Every structure is written in C-alpha cells, then in structure tokens.
C-alpha cells in the first residue's frame, strides 16, 4: 500500500522508508509540513505517518489542514512527545493512533497495517447550500441571506428534495414518489399548492427567484444568477 511519511530528521526518515519498503509498501517521505499538506491533498494514501515536532508547520497543523480539506486518510502520529495532554491534542486534531519514540519497527508496521484495514469513516452531511440558501440538516433549519424561514414538515421535505436536485428538472411523478411516497397520481393540486406556499417563503422578499416552473416538464431550483 501507499504511505505518506512526514519526518524532519533525515536519518530517521531514511530508516522509516527502508523499513516500510522492506515490508512491501510504497512510501512518499517528506521533511516539511507544507510538502505533507500538498501531497496529502493531491495524492491518495492508505495511511499517514506524521512526526509531531516538525518546523514551520508541525504534525498537528498538517493533520488539521488535511482534515479541513476533507482528507479522511487514517493518520498515525509518530513522535517523542508522549505526555497525556499531547496525545489528547493529537487525537482531537484527527489522528487515529499515536506511537511514542523510541518504537519497535514491528509495532509500527502492525499499527500501520491495522489502520489500513479500518473501514473508512462515513462523512456525515450536515448542511446544504445553494446561493444564499442554507439548510441545516441536523436541526432542520432553513435560512436565506441569514434570515430564518419557518417551513411546515412537508414544505421542508419538498425544499430538501429540490435542493438535492439543484439545476435539474424534477417532474410531478418524482415529487409524488419521493416527497409524498405516492406511487399514483391523486389527481389533485396538492403539489401546486405546496409549491406556491414554498415559493412565497423562499423567494418573496429576497433578491432573485430560486424555484422555477418548467412548462410541461416540472420544476427546477437554481441559485439566482
């Protein structure tokens, strides 16, 4: 598997590379934090092995930057800093394991391989944004241009479905099946009534309309402009 190693000491870095190569791994090894951030965000790795104490941007800073960029690759801190508070900081920064120097090569290999076997942590979607419209999926709060918009449960479901299909035409059948769980057309103006109320709340009083009727096809939600 392919690994990224950040270690500023050239001798230690060389030792790590030789040991990991001998175990059959491909290794990219760097001695500076910015290089680790660049590779971590542009290449795909199975595991990150990061020295905690590195000049310029230390291991904590590197990992925080990678996690902020959405990189979920398992990370192992390999460092001489072994106090409890230091380990806690590392784990809070997004590390998955922590190994204090001096270490046994067999333990490092075992920990790296164990991290590589872990199933990826699913990314939980917490919000959706379209232009100045924001939906907080955890609290089910809708705002536009910073102003809170109160929606009824069915209006919220309708808006969420439209936002998830931003820029696409959604048909009456799609709305009946996915918002109302109907697999038949009740032959009423139910959709039109809900869409009218939703438009009044989402578009009225704001700059630019977001919900559009596509004649003969359905509806489409777009960011203004």
N, C-alpha and C positions, 0 to 999 in steps of 0.2 A: 504494500500500500504506500501511498504518497504522504509524506510528513513534512511539516514546516518546523524548523528549529530556530529559535532566537536565543543566541548566547554570545555575549560580547567578548569573552575570553577565548582567544584563538586556539589555545591548546585544548581547552575543554570542548570547544566546538568541534575541533577535529576528531577528538576521542568519541564524541557522540555520533558524528557522521559515520565513522568507521564501524562502530558497534551496531548502529541501525542498518547500515549496508550489509553487514555480515549476517544479519537476521532476515535479509531479503527485502528490505524496504527501500523505497526511493526517497531521497531527502533533499530538500532545499534548505540550506543553512545560511543565516544572515547574522550580522553582529550589531545591527542598529534597529531601533523601534520603527522609524519611518519605512524602512525596507520591509519589515514584517507586515506592517499595515498594507503596503502596496501589494505584496504577494498574497496576503490573506484575503484581499478583496478582489483580486484578479485571477487567482488560481484556485483549484479545488483540491482540498486536502482531507485526509481521513482523520488526522489528529494534529493539533498544535502543541508543541513543546516549547514553553516560554520561560526564559530566565526572568526572575522578578526584578533584579537590580541591573538595569541597563541604562547607560547615559542617554540624554536627550529626551526620549520617551520610554519610560520603563515598561515592564511587562504588564502592569496594571493598566497603564494608559493605552497600550496596544490592544489589550483584550476589550477594554471599554469601547474603543473606537471600532473594533471589528463587530462587537455585539450591536452597537448603534447603527452600523451599516447593514445589519440583518444577517451577518455571518454566524451560523449556529454550529460550526465545527467544534467537536469536543476539544477541550483545552486542558493541558496539564502544566501547572507551574512547577518548575524545577529550580530551586533556589536555596541559598544558605540562610535565608530569613525564615526562622521556624517558630516564632512566637505565636501563641494562640490568636492574638488580635490580627497578626499579619495573615494567618491562614483564613481567618474570617473575612478580611478585606478582599482576599483573592477570590474566595467563593462568591462573595457578593458582587464582584466585578464580572462574574460569569464563568469562572473556572469550574471544571468538573472534577479535578483531582489536584493533589498537592504533594510533592515529594521533596524532602529536605536533603540538601547536600551535607556530607558525602552520602552517596547512594550506591546500592549494588546494581550492576548492569542488568542482572536477571530480573530484579524487581521493576526497574524502569520499563523493560520490554514487556513484562507481564501487565503492567498498568496501561501502557500504550495500546496493547492489543485488546485489553478489556474495554477501554474507551471506544475503540473502533467497532466493537461488537454491539455497543449500545444502540437501540433503535433511536432514530432522530426524534428530537423533541418537537411536537407539532407546534406551529406558530398559531397562536390564538388571535383571530381577527377581533379587534376591539372597536374599530370605527371605520366609517366610510366617508369619503369626501368627494364632492363634485362641485367645483367652483367654490362659492361661499356657503354651500350647504354641507352640514356635518351631521352625521348620525352616530351617536354613542350607542354601540350595540350592547354594551353591558348594562347601562342604565336606561336604555331605550329613550334617550333624549334627543330631540331634533332641534337644531339651530340653523338659522340662516343669517349671515352677516352679523353673527354674535347674538342675535335675538332668538330667544326660545320660542318654539312653535309647539303648541299643545295639539296632539292628534288623538283621535279615537283609535282603539286597537286595530280595527280593520283598515283605517287610513294609514296607520304606521306600516302594516304589512304590505299594503299597496305601494307605498313610497319606497320601502326597502327593496321590493321586487324591481321597481323601475330603476332604482339606483344601481342594483346589481347588473342590470342590462343597459347601462348608460350608453347612449348613442345607437341602440338597436331598436327596431320596431317590435313592440310586444302586441300580440293580437288579443282579441277578445277571448279566444279559446285558451291562450296561455294564462291570462289573468284568472279566468274561471277555474282552471285546473290547479294553479299554483298559489293563488291568494285565497280563493274560496273553497278549494278542494271539491269543486263540482266537475263531474265528467259528463255533463249535459248542459244545454243552454236553457235556463229557466224562462227565457223569453220576456224578461223584464228590463227596465232601465237601471238596474242595480249598479252596474259598472259606471254608467254615465253619471249617476247621482254621486257616487263616492269620488269619482274623478273630479267632478265640479267642485265639491267641498274641499278636496285636497288642493286643487289649483288655487282656490281662494285663500288658503292658508300659506301655501308655499310661494306663490307668485305675487299676490296682491300686496302692494306697498314696498316691493323690492325692485331693484334695478335689473331688468331683463327677465323674461319668462323662461322657465325651465321645462315645463311639461307642455308637449305639443301633440295635437291631433294630426295623424297622418291619414288623410281622407281615403276611405276604402280599405285601409290596412290595419290601423290600430293607434297606438300611442308611442311616443318616444320622449325620453328625458335627456336633456343636454345641458351642459354648463352654458350660461349666457355668453354670447360672443364666440 
